[in-house]
Amino acid sequence: MEEKNINSIKTLNQLKNGERGTIVSFSDRGDVELKRHLLGMGGFVKGSEITLEKVAPLGDPIKFRLKGYSICLRKNEAENIKVQVVN
């Protein structure tokens, strides 16, 4: 079994290319409709592993890999989701 080293908690927009994290929480100050939509998709739940795949040249949007599919989020959307970084 692969051992994971847990470093710190960051928001999704603070991850670097290829960095992985486990979803910890959603910010209360974010867009409620977006939060509802992401939770409804089934992937953005506490404990799900997410990987930053690519950042657009100007830094927005950001492409993530989650539960076998890719999704792009705006920087301001990604800053409302906290993850625990894993190596």
Summary of the structure (lengths in Angstrom):
residues: 87
radius of gyration: 12.2
end to end distance: 13.9
largest distance: 38.2
contacts: 227
relative contact order: 0.35
helix: 20%
strand: 41%
